[in-house]
Amino acid sequence: MKKHTKLLAALLALTLVFAFTACSKTETGTETGTGSETAVDPNFKVGVIHISDPAEGAGYTYAHDQGIVAMQEALGLSDEQVVRKINIDDTDVQATKIAIEECIDEGCSLIFGTSFNYMNTMEEMAAQYPDVIFSHGTGYKSNDSNMNNYFGRIYQARYLTGIAAGLKTQSGKIGYVAAMGIDNAEVTGGINAFAMGVASVNPDAKIYVEVTNSWFSPDLEKKAAEALLDKGCDVLAQHCDTTAPQVAAEERGVWGVGYNSDMTKDAPKAHLVAPVWNWGVYYTKATKAAMEGNWTNENYFGDMNDGLIDLSPLSENCAEGTQEAIEAAKAMILSGEYKVFEGKAIVDGELVDKDLKDNKGNVIVPAGGEVLDDATITGAINWYYESVVA
Amino acid sequence: MNGIINLLTAAIRAGIPLLFGTTGEIITEKSGNMNLGVEGMMWLGAFFGFYAGLHTDSLILALLCAFAAGLGGALIYAVLTVSLRANQTVAGLALTIFGTAFANFFGLRMIADNGGFLPKLSPRLTGILADKPIPLLGKIPYIGKLLFSHNILVYLGIGIAVLAFLYMNKTRAGLRMRAVGEAPATADAAGINVTLTKYIHILLGGGVCGLGGAYLSLAFFGGQWQNACVDGQGWIAVALVIFANWNPVKAILGTLLFGMFEVIRFRVDWLNIPPAFCDMLPYVITTLILVIASIRRSRERRQPQGCGNNYFREDR
């Protein structure tokens, strides 16, 4: 028996060794093209801290990594010049620190942190390593030398997707699977912009919100989506990372508005359109500036004009007239004529003065009033628009 | 009324993966082994079941592969604990870590092979697996929607739980298995092959857990592979074993209740229950059940006596 035990242990150990060698063969990352206009400093390295694995497809990290790949291609950086740290839990301060330190050890002079909770750790590390540039996405902190913040006006795109949803709904009930509750200004502002888009074409429609309290949970997102469908919603929008809500809508034969990437491929019979990010716009700009030595710590808040924010192509599931309605509103947003969170609204295709009210009857911006300032938009929208039921 | 029926229907669908895991673990524990690898075996079943479904387009093969994958995971555990007499808790935890990592790693490869998009089963297969009413029975008002409008894996789960109950309590082989779980030395003296009995039931239990994973990957998410699809359900299944007092039929009711905890926060808005409270409920209830069981000292409602300890004939 003893002999067998040893033999078996040796065998199992061997299996493990093989398993590990098998794993080490697989690598993510793409070959980059060589064509580039900028002279590339071969020693310049960029670090990226990802909360999950870009290989997961479709979601948040995938979108960020596509931006990194686009930056690599635009600037002609080799794969060795991009250091990716994947699956770094953003609530785990120690893991975040280690990932950043590894990037610095490997010679990165610019580090992008793509998730909200890296913020405080990055601020701390920025003070510790003044020669390294820290660029943090989706948060609000920066310092006066080597750390900035980047984000975008995704609410502009959400407003436009609201138009597609408002024109499509028949029941007048639209569901919204939200990752975070009313206290999170990013999510809540997005819901409001979407609801305003819906209201611009369908003033009677109501938006029903269910909160999962998780950015990535296929399980909770599916359950929230089904609860909304059972309430009679026939379009499901989402601010969460998986395709589960779209697939749930398709299973019931109704429609959906995705997020982060074009989810038409995931739910071809249901998906209408999705607000999407082209993070490459910022990553290319920031990396180029850092390589040329003229990076500044100015915060970046990109919009549809920059191309950072966009819409996925409208699918054939969209109602008639969607294209025209979206184009008209988009033109007003691009020209700066309409800024969403202000005392105006698009009614029957015309921009008119109107109170911006929350769902408790409070007037947030009186008719004709000025647009909310950026600090409020990113950090203090803690009310739901009047057509939102939560 | 419709709201209540919808809530209960959703609770059943949310509870079924737990039911597979719980039934599998009850079979395992009744034969004297506590396998904490339920989560890992569910992951293995989820991945292999989905992979087989994707490439063969056959429900039978997908389910067989899921069963075999759970069984394969359980085999690692059985070799370690029954033959090599490794610590059951540690071996089970290792299996959970292994299964989770294995399925997620190859799940990502599968997405990469699909051009970076989440792979989806064929419309034919998702059609078979869709929730649909049974002819005639499904037309009964309320009851039809509640009981006879699910996907076929829901009925499979309930069927397996009932079969497991009958097997344990009404057959000779089931009696032998319980004897091994309660007092392996006595069973051994009575001429029962303890090692074989343990192996058979650990493997069977693992296979059933694997089917639970397949329910998630094949049916629950509409036939699309989702990273993190099992997401801790295996652990709740372990808690449910205690809640159900090692009785698969009680487990059916238990899963309904636990399934309810998972969906109620999205459905009973006026209650305004904090989500964290809902997440906590299964564990709080399980703790309460443990306390009640230990106060009552009921012989039938406790863990099999031999569970958790490895049996070694020479130690007698």
Chai-1 contact restraints between the chains, C-beta under 6 A:
chainA,res_idxA,chainB,res_idxB,connection_type,confidence,min_distance_angstrom,max_distance_angstrom,comment,restraint_id
A,T5,B,L84,contact,1.0,0.0,6.0,A-B,restraint_1
A,D53,B,L108,contact,1.0,0.0,6.0,A-B,restraint_2
A,A55,B,L108,contact,1.0,0.0,6.0,A-B,restraint_3
A,A55,B,A112,contact,1.0,0.0,6.0,A-B,restraint_4
A,E56,B,N227,contact,1.0,0.0,6.0,A-B,restraint_5
A,G57,B,I111,contact,1.0,0.0,6.0,A-B,restraint_6
A,G57,B,G116,contact,1.0,0.0,6.0,A-B,restraint_7
A,G57,B,F117,contact,1.0,0.0,6.0,A-B,restraint_8
A,G57,B,L118,contact,1.0,0.0,6.0,A-B,restraint_9
A,A58,B,L118,contact,1.0,0.0,6.0,A-B,restraint_10
A,E210,B,F266,contact,1.0,0.0,6.0,A-B,restraint_11
A,N213,B,P275,contact,1.0,0.0,6.0,A-B,restraint_12
A,P218,B,Q226,contact,1.0,0.0,6.0,A-B,restraint_13
A,P218,B,A228,contact,1.0,0.0,6.0,A-B,restraint_14
A,P218,B,C229,contact,1.0,0.0,6.0,A-B,restraint_15
A,D219,B,D231,contact,1.0,0.0,6.0,A-B,restraint_16
A,K223,B,V263,contact,1.0,0.0,6.0,A-B,restraint_17
A,K223,B,F266,contact,1.0,0.0,6.0,A-B,restraint_18
A,A224,B,F266,contact,1.0,0.0,6.0,A-B,restraint_19
A,E226,B,A10,contact,1.0,0.0,6.0,A-B,restraint_20
A,A227,B,F266,contact,1.0,0.0,6.0,A-B,restraint_21
A,A227,B,R267,contact,1.0,0.0,6.0,A-B,restraint_22
A,D230,B,N6,contact,1.0,0.0,6.0,A-B,restraint_23
A,T242,B,Q226,contact,1.0,0.0,6.0,A-B,restraint_24
A,V247,B,G222,contact,1.0,0.0,6.0,A-B,restraint_25
A,V247,B,Q224,contact,1.0,0.0,6.0,A-B,restraint_26
A,E251,B,G222,contact,1.0,0.0,6.0,A-B,restraint_27
A,K265,B,F117,contact,1.0,0.0,6.0,A-B,restraint_28
